Amino acid sequence: MIGRLNHVAIAVPDLGAAVATYRDTLGAQVSPAEDQPDHGVTTVFVDLPNTKIELLHPLGDNSPIAKFLERNPAGGIHHVCYEVDDIAAARDRMVAQGARILGPAEPKIGAHGKPVLFLHPKDMCGTLVELEQA
């Protein structure tokens, strides 16, 4: 059902420093920062040959990333994102198998302009999983 790994998301307390690390130290190509108000984050994508790294920084006080950084002040891996061909069918199959959707059951539009859903980490081996329609 799941397709390729779309990205690994890393929450960072200092977006500028994280961009500099990936761009200057590691020599990666990074996107401009983009605010995602519907998700309460600012994102930067690091392009890799086989996937992407998504750098997440809080956008506003109610950001879920702000809460994550309170518990993990140095930052860290926040979630992994897998592609699926049909997000509604994937959701229905996952729910039928006992997985819980975080937030509303209807997909939101994610940072790539495609529908996304998040699955509860307790149902996914302790990892927050994002599904994105390919």
C-alpha positions in Angstrom: 0.0 0.0 0.0 2.7 2.6 0.9 4.9 3.8 -1.8 8.3 5.6 -1.5 9.6 7.5 1.4 8.8 11.1 0.6 10.6 12.8 3.4 11.9 12.6 7.0 10.8 15.7 9.0 13.2 17.1 11.6 12.0 19.7 14.1 14.6 22.4 14.7 14.8 25.2 17.3 16.8 27.5 14.9 15.8 27.3 11.3 18.6 29.5 10.0 21.3 27.4 11.8 19.7 24.2 10.5 19.6 25.5 6.9 23.3 26.5 7.2 24.2 23.1 8.4 22.6 21.3 5.5 23.6 23.9 2.9 27.0 24.9 4.0 28.4 22.0 6.0 26.8 19.1 4.1 26.6 20.9 0.7 22.9 20.1 0.1 20.4 22.1 -2.0 17.7 23.7 0.2 14.5 25.3 -0.6 13.4 28.8 0.6 11.5 28.8 3.9 7.8 28.6 3.5 5.1 29.3 6.1 2.4 26.6 6.4 -0.3 28.4 8.5 -2.8 25.5 8.3 -0.2 23.3 10.0 1.5 25.9 12.3 5.0 25.4 10.8 7.6 27.0 8.6 9.2 24.4 6.3 12.4 24.1 4.4 13.1 21.1 2.2 16.5 19.6 1.7 16.8 17.8 -1.6 18.6 14.4 -1.6 19.0 12.0 -4.5 16.5 9.5 -3.1 14.3 11.5 -0.8 14.0 14.8 1.1 14.5 16.1 4.6 11.9 18.5 5.9 13.1 21.0 8.4 10.2 22.1 10.6 10.1 25.3 12.8 7.2 26.5 14.8 4.9 29.1 13.3 3.0 30.7 16.2 2.6 29.8 19.8 0.0 27.0 19.1 2.3 25.2 16.7 2.6 21.4 17.4 6.3 21.8 16.7 6.6 24.3 19.6 5.2 21.7 21.9 7.6 19.1 20.4 10.6 21.4 21.0 9.5 22.0 24.6 10.0 18.3 25.2 13.1 18.1 22.8 14.9 21.5 23.1 17.7 20.4 20.7 15.1 19.3 18.1 14.9 15.9 16.5 13.1 13.6 14.1 9.4 14.5 14.2 7.8 12.2 11.5 8.3 10.2 8.4 6.2 10.7 5.3 5.2 7.9 2.9 3.5 8.3 -0.4 0.2 6.5 -1.2 -1.6 6.3 -4.5 -5.1 7.0 -3.1 -5.1 8.7 0.3 -8.9 8.0 1.0 -8.4 4.3 0.2 -5.3 4.2 2.4 -7.1 6.0 5.3 -10.0 3.6 5.1 -7.7 0.5 5.0 -5.6 1.8 7.9 -8.7 2.7 10.1 -10.2 -0.8 9.3 -6.9 -2.3 10.6 -7.2 -0.2 13.9 -5.0 2.8 13.1 -6.0 6.2 14.4 -6.0 9.4 12.3 -4.7 12.4 14.2 -7.0 15.4 13.7 -9.8 15.4 11.2 -10.3 12.3 9.1 -10.5 14.3 5.9 -7.0 15.1 4.5 -5.5 18.5 4.6 -3.4 20.0 1.9 0.3 19.6 2.9 3.5 21.5 2.1 3.7 20.0 -1.4 0.2 21.0 -2.3 -1.1 17.4 -2.0 -3.5 15.8 0.5 -2.0 14.5 3.7 -3.0 12.7 6.9 -1.1 11.8 10.1 -1.4 8.5 11.8 -1.0 8.1 15.6 2.5 7.0 16.7 1.1 4.5 19.1 -0.4 2.6 16.1 2.8 3.0 14.0 5.6 1.4 16.1 6.2 4.7 18.1 6.6 6.8 15.0 4.4 9.7 13.8 3.6 8.8 10.2 2.4 11.2 7.5 0.7 9.8 4.4 0.8 12.0 1.3 -1.1 11.3 -1.9 1.4 10.7 -4.7 
